[in-house]
Amino acid sequence: MSSLACYETDPVKAHPLSASSVVAVVATGGTIACTKDADGALTPTLSCAELVASCGTSVPTRCLDIRSLDSSSMTLADVDLVIATIHEQFRDPDVCGVVVTHGTDSMVDTSFAAELMLTHDRPVTFTGAQRPADHDAPDGPANLKLAIEYAAGATAASDQPTCPADPVSTGRRGATVVFGGRIHPARGLVKHHTHELSAFSSTYSVPSASPFSPHPAGPPPSRPHSAVAPVRLAGMRIPVVAAWAGAGDGVMDAVIAAEPDGIVVEGLGSGNVSDDMGHAIARALDHGIPVVVTTAVPFGPVEFAYGGAGGGTTLGDLGAIPSGWLRAGQARIALATALAAGVDPRTLIGV
């Protein structure tokens, strides 16, 4: 398997921690912490300490419970708290890395926020589970153990990222997602399956017949050579509007009337929408509302190529920004971060 997409893991070697080094584990809820209630519904119940105890790691850890959420309820204020907690932990020189346990629904969004605002060269990785903690064969403990060992530098040298997520090419590691025995760069990551234990893929990979052997579709996404300083995302209003074949302009016009800070449009193909929706996007841009156009297609880059009122080339000429390798959730995070930081969104999107 190509290292452009993700990294298979070898047996863990003895970790090179000093006597005082610890990995900070930050718990936010998610399936990894869930058990069934009396009605059979899954709810987060396990603490960070319980999660760490269940995974069997020998790496010294520090546990922090900051949220207990289904990640579909993760707000930008919650993302701010995660980022602030990561940076607070890195003020302690004994913290050699941070692991965030997180629900899989929005893990790619929060991990990408960490990627954009990660100003340290120490590792930050996110993990979670597809199965609850009280499942007969939960996947959370193995995921968490590997994430902790990766954050501690305990995995084999061959496990370290070799694509543009590593410090050789950019001077910093970047955030990662450790899941299903794989180590993924956060940028360009999507959740590709609702139940599969190897739940994540990069948009620059195409799954083969086996979901465990993705093949690279092209070069990995570019990433900024330096992160932005942490900024407050809470309060940014950036809705995601899905396109569909023959869509009218009513939904977009209603969003424009609400005066959002920006809009992410989930288009079709390589970033196209209907003519009517294209005219509405033009009106949004005329109102000074930044618009990023992504796609519902899971793999490959968004590259504007088509004409017509809703074609990507036309929208780009009007000022719309292609999302490149980012899909809707990460495009929203990139736009929110750029607007909050006062930088060109293109620099964070990588186009």
Steps between C-alpha positions, in 0.01 A plus 500: 500500500623847415607723785321789330168385637567368847746285689463140609645431842773254595533346847571773750859532616617619842406865531774762547330697776693672774407416857281811528335492156126450468240490225200721575174326411210740446156338503200656324253211488405309186430134439829400662351615833147372439301223662137402451243646736188321624327568168792372295608846384870586497615785723849608610556371854869409538756742636840563349666300779271204431581514129873505563477218754312284251758539222791342686769749407820521702566859390460753785187708441318801636120487465277800438121485459385817322178391327271197481325542167376323195728674251205595279433756776857637499473878464772742396520602867575135584766495228650813656518318834677203343758726333552702818547182704759367256701821519463516877643150531796588279598775742622210716833380357435153644206451262651322200173473308123540522229248413138616461224240525213616282187380328548394140217713356702822511849374585638613165379856566644541849827329408534736203445800727786367712708458184443862396581638845771258610806715569696228682713226349378246754240252372126549532283208401129426512336163544166344586295192423234358275375263770392599851702411807258226607504326160616136502804606295555875545752667272558802724767351730729398212453836328578691818803288585651556156420873511671538838804306386522703179474826695776375729727413209464135589411366156762371260687754289328362189165612643592868494327707230710550188262716296460878551370442852850451634756746635751428224290680241325766707686537829211364707323168536141598446198340666415138427215256546597154627225253426462137397873436507578798278653842547335764278596865450197708601499715186271363231360225720143371465297243687422254222295234680229502765603169660833375359774491765742668259265795469713774346663569165675795344342681207818438302449121524265273312384184679584177324288188535635477854437804721832426670705567185429848363693614195613861462292701252754778469747703700414558865346837584732790559499656845619831641862511612393662826185485705291799597496596865191364676194712425146497636263315268190526721252743352607448140190426292592290199218276378549214257255496210465183295439520127285259306423453134275781379506683835318830518630816662267510801723327756806708410299822505365414846854440622616830350216680677629367833829687437745221586873556534560259214339213312624156403319355199514123461480478123487218251788348307811716511314796649197578285144603581183571303468827309245635750721414795797649318314830462425492874868439580583801285261706712671377817837607364353837399393541865862446606434154645795266438398171339699177492379233258568135580344176379300205625733270305717325761835488317702732280557876496251775426640673193283753320468407131148560371321802359136598525340691785560215745829372365807512717701719264223759493466492879876529541512802270241663728713435809384162629782289645546133409548273801780297344531175695273614785141390535218700655582466871868578461428777248273659762775478763756647260272790407410572863865491605610723213231759565572500874875533436463760227683297236410397146297175521696366203815484713336265749307300242817452297382621158 
